[in-house]
């Protein structure tokens, strides 16, 4: 690709022209008017996941873009730039139509989402011994930027201690002598 391009596009390009666009009234030509129609905020849809997403559906394309974003900072940044430039700054893939998502996926050669994307795991029983470990790590991270960086380099992209099991938390606490 030419210098500065994305996905084989010429310099400054994103690998294809935007077909269509986003709907809705605009304010000063800069995207959808705030608050939706009639001054009321749009209703949020309840998330429901019933199993793996089906290829060819909007849900599949949303999962494909979200999976791509979660694969790295460069991919997340590419989607963000594309959304800012062509989609009025609306970065949530679920807020765009299937055609818009399909165009991004094709032009940037996105891989399919993982086969288990969208399925819901059975809720885990809460571990009463976990909460003190979570609080201990959170307190440790607040002490200094170095402590926060130690946790982040140890744990990877999922930085919230509450989203890890007790064994991983204990491993960090032991390795870094967290008091």
VOTOR-598336 format. One record per atom (N, C-alpha, C): residue in three letters; x, y, z; chain. Coordinates in steps of 0.1 Angstrom, whole numbers. Layout:
<recs>
["ALA",[X,Y,Z],"A"]
...
</recs>
This chain:
<recs>
["UNK",[8,-12,0],"A"]
["UNK",[0,0,0],"A"]
["UNK",[9,12,0],"A"]
["UNK",[3,23,-5],"A"]
["UNK",[10,36,-5],"A"]
["UNK",[12,41,9],"A"]
["UNK",[22,49,11],"A"]
["UNK",[24,54,24],"A"]
["UNK",[12,61,30],"A"]
["UNK",[9,58,42],"A"]
["UNK",[-2,65,49],"A"]
["UNK",[-16,59,46],"A"]
["UNK",[-17,49,38],"A"]
["UNK",[-30,44,35],"A"]
["UNK",[-34,33,44],"A"]
["UNK",[-46,29,44],"A"]
["UNK",[-51,18,52],"A"]
["UNK",[-57,7,43],"A"]
["UNK",[-53,-6,45],"A"]
["UNK",[-59,-17,38],"A"]
["UNK",[-57,-16,23],"A"]
["UNK",[-46,-11,18],"A"]
["UNK",[-43,-10,4],"A"]
["UNK",[-49,2,-3],"A"]
["UNK",[-53,12,5],"A"]
["UNK",[-59,24,0],"A"]
["UNK",[-47,34,-3],"A"]
["UNK",[-50,44,-12],"A"]
["UNK",[-39,54,-14],"A"]
["UNK",[-37,62,-1],"A"]
["UNK",[-26,69,-1],"A"]
["UNK",[-23,77,11],"A"]
["UNK",[-35,85,16],"A"]
["UNK",[-38,83,29],"A"]
["UNK",[-49,91,35],"A"]
["UNK",[-62,84,33],"A"]
["UNK",[-63,73,26],"A"]
["UNK",[-76,66,23],"A"]
["UNK",[-79,55,32],"A"]
["UNK",[-91,50,31],"A"]
["UNK",[-95,39,40],"A"]
["UNK",[-99,26,32],"A"]
["UNK",[-95,25,20],"A"]
["UNK",[-97,13,12],"A"]
["UNK",[-111,13,6],"A"]
["UNK",[-116,24,3],"A"]
["UNK",[-129,24,-5],"A"]
["UNK",[-137,36,-1],"A"]
["UNK",[-146,40,-10],"A"]
["UNK",[-154,51,-8],"A"]
["UNK",[-166,47,1],"A"]
["UNK",[-171,56,9],"A"]
["UNK",[-183,53,17],"A"]
["UNK",[-195,53,8],"A"]
["UNK",[-202,43,9],"A"]
["UNK",[-215,42,1],"A"]
["UNK",[-226,44,11],"A"]
["UNK",[-235,53,7],"A"]
["UNK",[-246,56,16],"A"]
["UNK",[-241,65,27],"A"]
["UNK",[-244,62,39],"A"]
["UNK",[-240,71,50],"A"]
["UNK",[-248,67,62],"A"]
["UNK",[-249,77,71],"A"]
["UNK",[-258,75,83],"A"]
["UNK",[-270,83,82],"A"]
["UNK",[-281,79,87],"A"]
["UNK",[-293,86,86],"A"]
["UNK",[-296,95,97],"A"]
["UNK",[-306,102,97],"A"]
["UNK",[-311,111,108],"A"]
["UNK",[-308,125,105],"A"]
["UNK",[-314,134,112],"A"]
["UNK",[-312,148,110],"A"]
["UNK",[-298,152,115],"A"]
["UNK",[-293,163,109],"A"]
["UNK",[-280,167,113],"A"]
["UNK",[-280,181,120],"A"]
["UNK",[-270,184,127],"A"]
["UNK",[-269,197,133],"A"]
["UNK",[-256,203,127],"A"]
["UNK",[-259,214,119],"A"]
["UNK",[-247,221,113],"A"]
["UNK",[-239,212,104],"A"]
["UNK",[-245,202,99],"A"]
["UNK",[-238,193,89],"A"]
["UNK",[-228,184,96],"A"]
["UNK",[-228,182,109],"A"]
["UNK",[-218,175,116],"A"]
["UNK",[-223,162,122],"A"]
["UNK",[-233,156,117],"A"]
["UNK",[-238,143,122],"A"]
["UNK",[-252,144,128],"A"]
["UNK",[-257,133,134],"A"]
["UNK",[-270,132,139],"A"]
["UNK",[-273,142,150],"A"]
["UNK",[-285,148,150],"A"]
["UNK",[-289,157,160],"A"]
["UNK",[-290,150,173],"A"]
["UNK",[-285,156,184],"A"]
["UNK",[-286,150,197],"A"]
["UNK",[-300,147,202],"A"]
["UNK",[-302,137,209],"A"]
["UNK",[-315,134,215],"A"]
["UNK",[-325,127,207],"A"]
["UNK",[-322,123,195],"A"]
["UNK",[-331,116,186],"A"]
["UNK",[-343,125,182],"A"]
["UNK",[-354,119,178],"A"]
["UNK",[-365,127,173],"A"]
["UNK",[-374,131,184],"A"]
["UNK",[-380,143,183],"A"]
["UNK",[-389,148,193],"A"]
["UNK",[-382,152,206],"A"]
["UNK",[-369,154,206],"A"]
["UNK",[-362,157,218],"A"]
["UNK",[-360,146,228],"A"]
["UNK",[-365,134,225],"A"]
["UNK",[-364,123,234],"A"]
["UNK",[-351,115,231],"A"]
["UNK",[-344,111,241],"A"]
["UNK",[-332,102,238],"A"]
["UNK",[-337,89,232],"A"]
["UNK",[-329,83,223],"A"]
["UNK",[-333,70,218],"A"]
["UNK",[-333,59,229],"A"]
["UNK",[-342,50,227],"A"]
["UNK",[-343,39,237],"A"]
["UNK",[-331,30,235],"A"]
["UNK",[-326,25,245],"A"]
["UNK",[-315,15,244],"A"]
["UNK",[-321,1,243],"A"]
["UNK",[-315,-7,234],"A"]
["UNK",[-320,-21,232],"A"]
["UNK",[-313,-29,243],"A"]
["UNK",[-321,-39,248],"A"]
["UNK",[-316,-48,258],"A"]
["UNK",[-307,-58,250],"A"]
["UNK",[-295,-61,256],"A"]
["UNK",[-286,-71,250],"A"]
["UNK",[-292,-85,252],"A"]
["UNK",[-293,-92,241],"A"]
["UNK",[-297,-106,242],"A"]
["UNK",[-287,-114,234],"A"]
["UNK",[-282,-125,239],"A"]
["UNK",[-273,-133,232],"A"]
["UNK",[-278,-148,234],"A"]
["UNK",[-281,-154,223],"A"]
["UNK",[-287,-167,223],"A"]
["UNK",[-278,-178,218],"A"]
["UNK",[-267,-174,213],"A"]
["UNK",[-257,-184,208],"A"]
["UNK",[-248,-177,198],"A"]
["UNK",[-240,-185,191],"A"]
["UNK",[-231,-179,181],"A"]
["UNK",[-239,-171,171],"A"]
["UNK",[-232,-160,165],"A"]
["UNK",[-239,-152,155],"A"]
["UNK",[-239,-159,142],"A"]
["UNK",[-249,-156,134],"A"]
["UNK",[-251,-163,121],"A"]
["UNK",[-245,-154,110],"A"]
["UNK",[-236,-160,102],"A"]
["UNK",[-230,-152,90],"A"]
["UNK",[-241,-146,82],"A"]
["UNK",[-238,-134,77],"A"]
["UNK",[-247,-127,68],"A"]
["UNK",[-257,-118,75],"A"]
["UNK",[-257,-118,88],"A"]
["UNK",[-267,-110,96],"A"]
["UNK",[-259,-97,100],"A"]
["UNK",[-267,-87,104],"A"]
["UNK",[-261,-75,110],"A"]
["UNK",[-253,-78,122],"A"]
["UNK",[-259,-87,130],"A"]
["UNK",[-252,-91,143],"A"]
["UNK",[-239,-97,140],"A"]
["UNK",[-238,-105,130],"A"]
["UNK",[-225,-111,126],"A"]
["UNK",[-215,-100,122],"A"]
["UNK",[-219,-90,114],"A"]
["UNK",[-210,-80,110],"A"]
["UNK",[-206,-71,122],"A"]
["UNK",[-215,-69,132],"A"]
["UNK",[-212,-61,144],"A"]
["UNK",[-201,-69,152],"A"]
["UNK",[-203,-82,153],"A"]
["UNK",[-194,-91,160],"A"]
["UNK",[-180,-91,153],"A"]
["UNK",[-181,-91,140],"A"]
["UNK",[-168,-91,132],"A"]
["UNK",[-160,-78,135],"A"]
["UNK",[-167,-66,135],"A"]
["UNK",[-160,-54,137],"A"]
["UNK",[-155,-53,152],"A"]
["UNK",[-164,-57,161],"A"]
["UNK",[-160,-56,175],"A"]
["UNK",[-148,-66,178],"A"]
["UNK",[-148,-78,172],"A"]
["UNK",[-137,-87,173],"A"]
["UNK",[-125,-81,168],"A"]
["UNK",[-126,-75,156],"A"]
["UNK",[-114,-68,150],"A"]
["UNK",[-109,-57,159],"A"]
["UNK",[-117,-49,164],"A"]
["UNK",[-113,-38,174],"A"]
["UNK",[-106,-44,185],"A"]
["UNK",[-110,-55,191],"A"]
["UNK",[-104,-61,203],"A"]
["UNK",[-91,-68,200],"A"]
["UNK",[-88,-70,187],"A"]
["UNK",[-76,-77,184],"A"]
["UNK",[-63,-69,186],"A"]
["UNK",[-64,-55,187],"A"]
["UNK",[-52,-47,190],"A"]
["UNK",[-55,-32,189],"A"]
["UNK",[-46,-24,194],"A"]
["UNK",[-48,-10,193],"A"]
["UNK",[-48,-4,179],"A"]
["UNK",[-40,-10,170],"A"]
["UNK",[-40,-5,156],"A"]
["UNK",[-53,-7,150],"A"]
["UNK",[-59,-19,152],"A"]
["UNK",[-72,-22,146],"A"]
["UNK",[-83,-13,152],"A"]
["UNK",[-82,-11,165],"A"]
["UNK",[-92,-2,172],"A"]
["UNK",[-91,12,166],"A"]
["UNK",[-79,16,164],"A"]
["UNK",[-76,30,159],"A"]
["UNK",[-81,31,145],"A"]
["UNK",[-79,21,137],"A"]
["UNK",[-84,21,123],"A"]
["UNK",[-99,23,122],"A"]
["UNK",[-106,15,130],"A"]
["UNK",[-121,16,131],"A"]
["UNK",[-125,30,136],"A"]
["UNK",[-118,35,146],"A"]
["UNK",[-121,48,151],"A"]
["UNK",[-119,59,141],"A"]
["UNK",[-108,59,134],"A"]
["UNK",[-106,68,123],"A"]
["UNK",[-116,68,112],"A"]
["UNK",[-120,55,108],"A"]
["UNK",[-130,53,98],"A"]
["UNK",[-143,59,103],"A"]
["UNK",[-147,56,115],"A"]
["UNK",[-160,61,121],"A"]
["UNK",[-160,76,122],"A"]
["UNK",[-149,82,126],"A"]
["UNK",[-148,96,127],"A"]
["UNK",[-149,103,113],"A"]
["UNK",[-142,97,103],"A"]
["UNK",[-142,103,90],"A"]
["UNK",[-155,101,82],"A"]
["UNK",[-160,89,82],"A"]
["UNK",[-171,85,74],"A"]
["UNK",[-185,83,81],"A"]
["UNK",[-184,81,94],"A"]
["UNK",[-197,77,101],"A"]
["UNK",[-201,87,112],"A"]
["UNK",[-197,100,110],"A"]
["UNK",[-201,110,119],"A"]
["UNK",[-196,108,134],"A"]
["UNK",[-185,101,135],"A"]
["UNK",[-179,99,149],"A"]
["UNK",[-186,88,157],"A"]
["UNK",[-196,81,151],"A"]
["UNK",[-203,71,158],"A"]
["UNK",[-195,58,158],"A"]
["UNK",[-189,55,169],"A"]
["UNK",[-179,43,169],"A"]
["UNK",[-186,30,172],"A"]
["UNK",[-198,30,177],"A"]
["UNK",[-204,17,181],"A"]
["UNK",[-209,11,168],"A"]
["UNK",[-203,-1,164],"A"]
["UNK",[-208,-7,152],"A"]
["UNK",[-223,-11,152],"A"]
["UNK",[-228,-13,163],"A"]
["UNK",[-243,-17,163],"A"]
["UNK",[-252,-6,159],"A"]
["UNK",[-247,6,159],"A"]
["UNK",[-255,18,155],"A"]
["UNK",[-255,20,140],"A"]
["UNK",[-248,12,132],"A"]
["UNK",[-247,13,118],"A"]
["UNK",[-255,2,110],"A"]
["UNK",[-259,5,98],"A"]
["UNK",[-266,-5,91],"A"]
["UNK",[-256,-16,85],"A"]
["UNK",[-262,-27,81],"A"]
["UNK",[-254,-39,77],"A"]
["UNK",[-245,-35,65],"A"]
["UNK",[-251,-27,56],"A"]
["UNK",[-243,-23,44],"A"]
["UNK",[-230,-16,47],"A"]
["UNK",[-231,-7,56],"A"]
["UNK",[-220,1,61],"A"]
["UNK",[-209,-8,67],"A"]
["UNK",[-214,-17,76],"A"]
["UNK",[-205,-26,82],"A"]
["UNK",[-198,-36,72],"A"]
["UNK",[-206,-41,63],"A"]
["UNK",[-202,-50,53],"A"]
["UNK",[-190,-43,45],"A"]
["UNK",[-193,-31,41],"A"]
["UNK",[-183,-23,33],"A"]
["UNK",[-169,-22,41],"A"]
["UNK",[-170,-19,54],"A"]
["UNK",[-158,-18,62],"A"]
["UNK",[-151,-32,62],"A"]
["UNK",[-159,-42,65],"A"]
["UNK",[-153,-56,66],"A"]
["UNK",[-146,-60,53],"A"]
["UNK",[-153,-58,42],"A"]
["UNK",[-147,-62,29],"A"]
["UNK",[-135,-54,26],"A"]
["UNK",[-136,-41,27],"A"]
["UNK",[-125,-32,23],"A"]
["UNK",[-112,-34,31],"A"]
["UNK",[-114,-38,44],"A"]
["UNK",[-103,-40,53],"A"]
["UNK",[-99,-54,56],"A"]
["UNK",[-106,-63,48],"A"]
["UNK",[-102,-78,49],"A"]
["UNK",[-103,-83,64],"A"]
["UNK",[-114,-80,70],"A"]
["UNK",[-116,-84,84],"A"]
["UNK",[-118,-99,85],"A"]
["UNK",[-112,-106,94],"A"]
["UNK",[-114,-120,96],"A"]
["UNK",[-128,-122,102],"A"]
["UNK",[-133,-134,101],"A"]
["UNK",[-146,-137,108],"A"]
["UNK",[-144,-136,123],"A"]
["UNK",[-155,-133,131],"A"]
["UNK",[-154,-133,145],"A"]
["UNK",[-152,-147,150],"A"]
["UNK",[-147,-149,162],"A"]
["UNK",[-145,-162,168],"A"]
["UNK",[-159,-170,168],"A"]
["UNK",[-158,-183,167],"A"]
["UNK",[-171,-190,166],"A"]
["UNK",[-179,-189,179],"A"]
["UNK",[-173,-186,190],"A"]
["UNK",[-181,-185,202],"A"]
["UNK",[-185,-171,205],"A"]
["UNK",[-183,-161,196],"A"]
["UNK",[-186,-147,198],"A"]
["UNK",[-202,-146,199],"A"]
["UNK",[-206,-140,210],"A"]
["UNK",[-221,-138,211],"A"]
["UNK",[-227,-148,220],"A"]
["UNK",[-221,-159,223],"A"]
["UNK",[-227,-169,232],"A"]
["UNK",[-225,-164,246],"A"]
["UNK",[-234,-168,255],"A"]
["UNK",[-234,-164,269],"A"]
["UNK",[-230,-176,277],"A"]
["UNK",[-219,-174,285],"A"]
["UNK",[-215,-185,294],"A"]
["UNK",[-225,-185,306],"A"]
["UNK",[-226,-196,312],"A"]
["UNK",[-234,-197,324],"A"]
["UNK",[-228,-189,335],"A"]
["UNK",[-236,-181,343],"A"]
["UNK",[-231,-173,353],"A"]
["UNK",[-223,-181,363],"A"]
["UNK",[-212,-176,368],"A"]
["UNK",[-204,-182,378],"A"]
["UNK",[-209,-179,392],"A"]
["UNK",[-207,-188,401],"A"]
["UNK",[-211,-186,414],"A"]
["UNK",[-201,-176,420],"A"]
["UNK",[-205,-165,427],"A"]
["UNK",[-196,-156,432],"A"]
["UNK",[-186,-162,442],"A"]
["UNK",[-174,-158,442],"A"]
["UNK",[-164,-164,451],"A"]
["UNK",[-162,-153,462],"A"]
["UNK",[-166,-156,474],"A"]
["UNK",[-165,-146,485],"A"]
["UNK",[-151,-143,488],"A"]
["UNK",[-142,-151,485],"A"]
["UNK",[-128,-148,489],"A"]
["UNK",[-121,-139,478],"A"]
["UNK",[-128,-137,467],"A"]
["UNK",[-122,-129,456],"A"]
["UNK",[-122,-114,458],"A"]
["UNK",[-133,-109,464],"A"]
["UNK",[-135,-94,466],"A"]
["UNK",[-123,-88,474],"A"]
["UNK",[-119,-93,485],"A"]
["UNK",[-107,-87,492],"A"]
["UNK",[-95,-87,483],"A"]
["UNK",[-93,-97,474],"A"]
["UNK",[-81,-97,465],"A"]
["UNK",[-83,-86,455],"A"]
["UNK",[-95,-84,449],"A"]
["UNK",[-97,-73,440],"A"]
["UNK",[-94,-60,446],"A"]
["UNK",[-99,-58,458],"A"]
["UNK",[-97,-45,465],"A"]
["UNK",[-82,-43,468],"A"]
["UNK",[-75,-53,471],"A"]
["UNK",[-61,-52,474],"A"]
["UNK",[-53,-48,462],"A"]
["UNK",[-57,-53,450],"A"]
["UNK",[-50,-50,438],"A"]
["UNK",[-53,-36,434],"A"]
["UNK",[-66,-32,435],"A"]
["UNK",[-70,-18,432],"A"]
["UNK",[-63,-8,440],"A"]
["UNK",[-62,-11,453],"A"]
["UNK",[-54,-2,462],"A"]
["UNK",[-40,-1,458],"A"]
["UNK",[-34,-12,454],"A"]
["UNK",[-20,-13,450],"A"]
["UNK",[-18,-4,437],"A"]
["UNK",[-27,-5,428],"A"]
["UNK",[-26,3,416],"A"]
["UNK",[-27,18,418],"A"]
["UNK",[-34,22,429],"A"]
["UNK",[-35,36,431],"A"]
["UNK",[-23,42,438],"A"]
["UNK",[-14,34,443],"A"]
["UNK",[-2,39,449],"A"]
["UNK",[7,47,440],"A"]
["UNK",[9,42,428],"A"]
["UNK",[18,48,419],"A"]
["UNK",[16,44,404],"A"]
["UNK",[20,51,394],"A"]
["UNK",[19,47,380],"A"]
["UNK",[27,34,378],"A"]
["UNK",[38,32,385],"A"]
["UNK",[46,20,383],"A"]
["UNK",[38,8,387],"A"]
["UNK",[31,9,398],"A"]
["UNK",[23,-2,403],"A"]
["UNK",[12,-5,393],"A"]
["UNK",[5,5,387],"A"]
["UNK",[-5,3,377],"A"]
["UNK",[1,-4,365],"A"]
["UNK",[12,1,361],"A"]
["UNK",[19,-5,349],"A"]
["UNK",[23,-20,352],"A"]
["UNK",[27,-23,364],"A"]
["UNK",[30,-37,368],"A"]
["UNK",[18,-46,366],"A"]
["UNK",[6,-41,371],"A"]
["UNK",[-6,-49,369],"A"]
["UNK",[-9,-51,355],"A"]
["UNK",[-9,-40,347],"A"]
["UNK",[-13,-40,333],"A"]
["UNK",[-4,-49,325],"A"]
["UNK",[9,-49,327],"A"]
["UNK",[18,-58,320],"A"]
["UNK",[16,-72,324],"A"]
["UNK",[13,-75,337],"A"]
["UNK",[11,-88,342],"A"]
["UNK",[-2,-94,336],"A"]
["UNK",[-13,-86,335],"A"]
["UNK",[-26,-92,332],"A"]
["UNK",[-30,-91,318],"A"]
["UNK",[-25,-82,310],"A"]
["UNK",[-29,-80,296],"A"]
["UNK",[-41,-71,294],"A"]
["UNK",[-48,-73,283],"A"]
["UNK",[-58,-63,280],"A"]
["UNK",[-70,-61,289],"A"]
["UNK",[-74,-72,296],"A"]
["UNK",[-85,-71,306],"A"]
["UNK",[-80,-66,319],"A"]
["UNK",[-81,-53,321],"A"]
["UNK",[-74,-47,333],"A"]
["UNK",[-81,-47,346],"A"]
["UNK",[-94,-49,345],"A"]
["UNK",[-102,-49,358],"A"]
["UNK",[-100,-62,366],"A"]
["UNK",[-94,-60,378],"A"]
["UNK",[-91,-72,386],"A"]
["UNK",[-104,-81,388],"A"]
["UNK",[-116,-75,389],"A"]
["UNK",[-128,-82,392],"A"]
["UNK",[-131,-92,380],"A"]
["UNK",[-125,-90,369],"A"]
["UNK",[-128,-99,357],"A"]
["UNK",[-118,-111,356],"A"]
["UNK",[-110,-113,366],"A"]
["UNK",[-101,-124,367],"A"]
["UNK",[-104,-133,378],"A"]
["UNK",[-100,-146,377],"A"]
["UNK",[-103,-155,388],"A"]
["UNK",[-93,-153,400],"A"]
["UNK",[-97,-159,411],"A"]
["UNK",[-89,-157,423],"A"]
["UNK",[-75,-162,422],"A"]
["UNK",[-73,-173,414],"A"]
["UNK",[-59,-178,413],"A"]
["UNK",[-50,-168,406],"A"]
["UNK",[-55,-162,396],"A"]
["UNK",[-47,-152,389],"A"]
["UNK",[-44,-140,398],"A"]
["UNK",[-54,-136,405],"A"]
["UNK",[-52,-124,415],"A"]
["UNK",[-41,-128,425],"A"]
["UNK",[-42,-140,430],"A"]
["UNK",[-33,-144,440],"A"]
["UNK",[-19,-146,434],"A"]
["UNK",[-18,-150,422],"A"]
["UNK",[-5,-151,415],"A"]
["UNK",[2,-137,415],"A"]
["UNK",[-6,-127,411],"A"]
["UNK",[-1,-113,410],"A"]
["UNK",[3,-108,424],"A"]
["UNK",[-5,-110,434],"A"]
["UNK",[-2,-106,448],"A"]
["UNK",[10,-112,453],"A"]
["UNK",[12,-125,450],"A"]
["UNK",[24,-132,455],"A"]
["UNK",[37,-127,447],"A"]
["UNK",[36,-126,434],"A"]
["UNK",[47,-123,425],"A"]
["UNK",[52,-109,429],"A"]
["UNK",[43,-99,431],"A"]
["UNK",[47,-85,434],"A"]
["UNK",[46,-81,448],"A"]
["UNK",[45,-91,457],"A"]
["UNK",[45,-89,472],"A"]
["UNK",[36,-78,476],"A"]
["UNK",[23,-78,471],"A"]
["UNK",[13,-68,474],"A"]
["UNK",[9,-70,488],"A"]
["UNK",[9,-59,496],"A"]
["UNK",[5,-59,510],"A"]
["UNK",[-9,-56,511],"A"]
</recs>
